[in-house]
Amino acid sequence: MKRKAFTLMELMVTIVIIGIMAGFSLPQYQKAIRKSHERDAIVQLTALQAANIMYFAKNNAYLPAAASLAAINTGLNINIIANDLTYTYTRSSTTAFTASALWDEAGTTNDFMLVVNQALISAANPCCSTSTPGQCPTRASC
């Protein structure tokens, strides 16, 4: 009776090939996660800006400074979800505000911050700010 089985060499070659494939795919996966967070922040900040423009139309002033995401959501009657991002909002005058979303990736220097203000949404608004040059996947720097 003959047994059919894999040899140790075939098994080792298979494991090496899988390891090489994983080595190439992991950085691409991390880049995709980073880009996903950036796009999520853009969508959320655009919604915040649109809601704040409607708030301005009703109250002749932008939302007063808010200390938390819950205060922003309540004040503008929207539902921004944090999704690993930290949001801040300040109002320097009744006609000017700045909102930002910070992604702080634990254990790395891949952090970035997107900033939006009362100006029209364009390629430069929201803009990306980072301590490491070239870390903004799609947005221009502030």
N, C-alpha and C positions, 0 to 999 in steps of 0.2 A: 504494500500500500504506500503510494507516494503522497506526501503532504505538500500542499501549495501554500506558500507564505512569502512575505517580504523579507529581503535580506537586510541586514543591519546597514549596509551601505546605501541601499535604496531609501530607507527610512531617514538616514542622515542627510542625504541630498535633498529630499523633500523638505525637511525641517530648515535647511539652509536657504532654500528658495523662498519659503514662506517668511523667513526672517528678513531677507533682502526686500521682499515686497512690502513688508510692514515698515521697514526702515524708510522707504520712499513715500509711503502713504501717510505716515503720522504727521510730518510737517505740513503736508497739503491739508490734512484734516484740521490742524490747528489754525492754519490760515483761513480756512472756510469758516470756522467758529468765530474768529476775529472779525471777518467781513460781515457775518451774520449779526453780530452785536452792533457793529457800526450802522448797518442798514436799519436795524431795529431802533437805534437811537435817533436816526434821521427821521423815521416815520413818527416816533413819539414826540420829538421836538417840533416837527411840522404841525402835528395836531395841537400841541400846546400853543404854538404861535397863532394858529387859526382861531382857537378858542379865545385867546387873549385879544385878538382883533375884534371879535364879536363882543367881548366884554367891554372893550374901549368904545365901540359904537353905542352900547347901552349906557355906560357910566361916564363917558368923556374922560376916562383915565384908564391906564392899564391896571391889572390886578396888583394890589400892594404886595410888598415883599412877603414871601412865604418861606417858613422855616423847614417844611418837610414836603415830601411828595403827596402825602395825604392832604395837606393844606392847599397845595396846588390843585389837586383833583377836586376838592370841595369848592374852592373859590371859583374855578373855571367850569365846574360841572362836567368834568371829563373823567376818564378812567385810564390814566397812564399806568402801565405795569412796569415795575422796576426791572425785572429780568436781568439781574446781576449788574445793573447800572445804578449809579448814584446821581440823582437829579438835584440841581440847585436853581433857585430863581431869585433874582433881585430886581428891584425897580429903582432906578436912579432919579426919575422924575415921573410926573403923571403921563409923559409922552415917550418914555424910554424904558425898556426892560432888557434884561439879559437872562437867558436860561441856558443851562448846560447839563450834559449827561457825561459822566465819567465812567469809563470801564477800567477797573483796577484788577488786572489778572494776577492772582496770588502767586508769588514766587518768581515773577518775571518783570522785565522792564518794558513789556509790550503795552503799557497803559496808554490810553488816549482819551481826549475830552472833545466832545462836539459842543459848539456854542451857537446859539441862535439869538437874534435880537429882533427889534420891531421892523427892520428893513424887509423888503420883498424877498421871498425865497428865491435864491439863485445859486450859481455854482459856488459862491463865496459865503452864502448864508443858508444853512449852517456851515460853519467852517471847523476844521479839525486842529486841535492844539495838542502837542505832545512834547515830552522832554527828550525823546529820541527821534532824530530826523529820519524821515522815510517810513515812519510807523503808521501813517494814515493811509489805509488801503484805497479809499476812493475820493476823499474830500480834500480840498485845498487847505493850506495852512492859514491861520488867522493873520 
